[in-house]
């Protein structure tokens, strides 16, 4: 495959993610695998020492400029998302992988005892419980799952048929209420890909999302998670590995799905976006405010599902890995695993070599925070997510058209929808970096 890549410097990634026959309206991928630019298998393997230590600085720039070859995308993502510490050995990572697989199996088994469709190779799209905890004997569920041939849930074992089988545990009720919505979303997710023609792959996606909804009860399941999880299912063969990769990404995004009162977490990012656009593109910001779009709700979907609908499937994966490479922090693993591993390595003053282990965007933020501390004596706050600047880049690219043609919010939505699936991921990401630099400069002045 790598020989093919060298012979053809413009190999499209669509060839790795086959489209169903008859799907003619699927946007093509602009990102092309290029020898000498895309992170190749050989380049990736050479970044490891014989013991397994990874010099990720050798890969971050390559990922930003040329993406990752699809054959190694899954394993590279595990590092970019903080599943593994680049300062760990092959043996240490294998132990962690096995421990996580065992942990996932335990959580999944708990879910299966509560609702035996989990892990059965099937999934549901109809309600199975009411908000009061009463079971719903929907014939659609029986047809979908053939439930009469599945084991009885533990919560109903040894309970006579004459006794009310109402569920009383609020956490279980909330979890079961989400299961049919997960199923409805699963059958709509990436349906143009041949990968999801197979029932087993749909069931795998449903299982991972159902288990996550129980694993993270504070957030549960929210619409849009299936779009975020789907690539993990495709790229990582073992279901548990896909789950933990998704869980690590949700560590960053879970705030988007948290609802408090009448607000959704992603609204905080929309506020940041409004501030950024006001600073770097005041003319467009004032125009959007005049149209009643100062809250930037039209960008809700972009941030919620990380541009999955705005870019082709292949380009959205390329955009993700570019953003993660730019934002990369080598302490991610320690941060996610907790203080127990945080002090495994001696603290030291950052050197030029150690700074290269950080992504370009993160290095810039760290310099900015350090400069703010030296002037004010206090920390200037957390880094802004690069996704906000990607949205600002998309808006800047359509700025002239928005100013010229948008006479209402419907026009704004239409103009942005017209370019969905046809955006250039590399252009958007490079534009985001320029806007970020401009924003920091103007904030200082």
Secondary structure as UniProt FT lines:
FT   HELIX           2..7
FT   TURN            9..10
FT   STRAND          11..12
FT   HELIX           13..16
FT   TURN            21..22
FT   STRAND          32..33
FT   TURN            35..37
FT   HELIX           41..46
FT   TURN            50..51
FT   HELIX           57..66
FT   HELIX           70..72
FT   HELIX           73..80
FT   TURN            81..82
FT   TURN            86..87
FT   HELIX           90..114
FT   TURN            116..121
FT   TURN            131..132
FT   HELIX           139..145
FT   HELIX           147..149
FT   HELIX           154..156
FT   TURN            157..158
FT   TURN            161..162
FT   HELIX           170..186
FT   TURN            187..192
FT   HELIX           194..197
FT   HELIX           199..215
FT   TURN            216..219
FT   TURN            223..224
FT   HELIX           225..235
FT   HELIX           239..257
FT   STRAND          259..260
FT   TURN            261..262
FT   STRAND          263..264
FT   HELIX           266..280
FT   HELIX           282..290
FT   TURN            291..292
FT   TURN            294..295
FT   HELIX           297..299
FT   HELIX           300..304
FT   TURN            305..310
FT   HELIX           313..327
FT   TURN            330..331
FT   HELIX           332..337
FT   HELIX           339..342
FT   HELIX           352..355
FT   TURN            356..357
FT   HELIX           360..376
FT   HELIX           386..397
FT   HELIX           399..405
FT   HELIX           409..418
FT   TURN            419..421
FT   HELIX           425..444
//
